[in-house]
Amino acid sequence: MFSSSSARLAAAAALAATVCYSAAAMAQEGSGSGEIRRVDAAAGKVTIKHGAIGELDLPAITLVYLIDASLLAGLQPGDKVKFTARRVDGQYVVVKISK
């Protein structure tokens, strides 16, 4: 038989697992490599032509990503890059990028 505190502990664990699953479902993340086609620091956007990114269900494509302008320092069209992107609320955001 479960004590009241054991039942509360089990319920808390189940709730924590649900919250972790929900957070993962809201923001998917994947890594890829490609070539920068356009940089728009003022708008916080970068266009990258890249191969398929399975974690984001993206085929090989040229796509405009949102990006923090500070991550664009030293990057220009034609640069080969590796990057990590997230899909949050239907938008793609580069969170890491390097040459």
Secondary structure, 3 states (H helix, E strand, C coil): CCCHHHHHHHHHHHHHHHHHHHHHHHEEEEEEEEEEEEEECCCCEEEEEECCEHHHCECCEEEEEEECHHHHCCCCCCCEEEEEEEEECCEEEEEEEEC
